[in-house]
Amino acid sequence: MPNVTRLKLESATEDDVMVDFLAEIAFLYRRNMQKFECLVEGYLPQLHDAEKLKHIDMSLCNWEFIPGQSIYPSSLKYLRMRAINVKFDWSIFSSATQPHNACFDQLRSLNLHGDIREYSKRMFNEEITLALEFPALKFLTIRYIRLTPKHIKSIMLGPLNQLEFSGYSFDALCFVKHKHTRLKKLTLNFERGLEHDDAKFVTNSNFIFSNTSKIANVNCNIVWRSVWFDFSNIRWKHVTHLGVHASFELYDLLRAVRGMTRLTSLVISMVHLEESSIERAVKRVEEEKGTGLARIPCKVKTVVLDYGNGYHNVINLRADRQDWFSMAEAIFSLSV
């Protein structure tokens, strides 16, 4: 048998004969595999005895989990799963279906990507009990997957230090409410397609970013696209990086930035920013030039103005000009 250490299976059709054929290939070569990638509809690989396998990257297309399936080898260090046209099933990790708890002992990186259409239905199974303690997990990415406090507790009790989450602000609350966090980097991505109550989003996000003082890097990306985003009531004190991809009032953003005392970098999408908004911001800032507000210190070192299609301007603020007024002036000089 050839010594195959990397195997990638891909099929665009859910054909039983093809699925069986590819499953047989995976079975034959599993012993020496170190990296396995799979995009095959209706197929969940059985790899629990692939003793050298360290890396799994697979998409679950039109797939239904069968209790009792055990797919994870004890050697696994990286796992990435994407759910397509199917609700992500936490049962994969439950104690009832994964009796070999040791299979997660070496896992360092976990990336779970759910189907946004299923996620938006806001349904999940409260009864699932996880077998996960993830004693070695350092990096976690969760996109569009419903979470319960049990899930969060199981995940956060380990040595996790980097977390990226995309989804509802309500779900993100669970992470900052957990008292045992060892996180060093937190990235939260919020989308208008999911958040339908602006007032609740403001309340949730203000709470989140007021309770992350112990996390060194706190990144927030707002993707509201052409929908208006109101910065007037935003109080995100502990954000260190902010990305804004929305229609907004520039002065309101600049005013919100005043209160972000840890902010070091800012990305502004100029695609939906109206010229009149820039003009109003210039006027308001000029009016404040002679007041104490103008020279409020800030830690912002880099501002990126993103014009789309790969075109952008980068503003690097000098150490002796890291104040709110200098930052605003720099933005104005490149945005008109």
Phi, psi and omega in degrees: 000127179303148181275080181271119181256341178230130183224132177234123178246134181212134178212137183268359183228146178268078181251126185301320180295316180295317179300315179297321180296314180291324177297323179293322178298313180299320180295318183293322186261005190295331189298322183255000182294136173248334178223132182228126176239139186212126172225083183225122182296137175071020185230126173242113186293148176255102189232021186295338180253017174277087196291342181256358186288126181243339190225121175236130177227108185217153176250135180258099185255123177047048191244147178234125182286134178254117180307138181103346177288131177238114189247354190255126174280157182291343182276354190296132178242337182225129179224125176233127181227133177238129179262123181237124181058033180202146175285133178295132186251107180295348180301338177306326184256006186283156181294335181288329184254345178238080184291343183267081184302332183294347183295346179254006187296331183254358184295122181254332184224127181232124182233111183242122184237109181273176177273120186297331179290323177287322180297321183293346177284348175057045178241140176203165183261108181290341189277347183292127177253124184276146174267005188276133165236342176045064186294344181244002187291124180247328186234127182225129174236127178231122179234124172057048177228129180292140182234150174242163176305328178296318178300311184299314182299316181298321183283317189279348180287344181277195184273022184306130177233353175224126182226131172237130182228133174238124181160203181293144175297330178299317178293322181295334178304324184301326183291316184281341177282343181285128190274352186254022185291140173245019185299139172251337180219127179233126177238123179240128180245120181245141183232141179293335179295341179255321182274113181253349180244101185298322182296318179293323179297316179299314180298312181297311184293323177298321178294314182303308188275004170261355184235032179236027185296335183273357180261123188296315182241117180238108183254137178228128177238124180255119179242088179257356180050235186275000181275144184292134175244126184263113180269000189296332181248015181281131177227082185250074190300320191256014176289134179256335175223134180230128174243128184239115178236084188193173167271135184200167174270117187301319181296321178298321176297313181299321178294320177296324180297330178306323183273356179269081190290348180251001184296128179243338179216146185221129175243125182240122174282123182267359187300318184251009181277119183283147179298324180296328177293321177295316180298317179296320180296317179301315181296315182294319180293320178298322179296331182266001187302322183270004181260174179292342181292330189297326187254029176298125181297149174216159181258006183296124179255330184225133173235128179247124174259112187261117182259006179083167179056030177081001182262129179205159173248138179247127179250119175255113182279132178293153182302327182275002179231032178268073174224167188298318182293318179296321178297315179298316179300317181298319178296315181298320185296334184252354185260357179250000000 
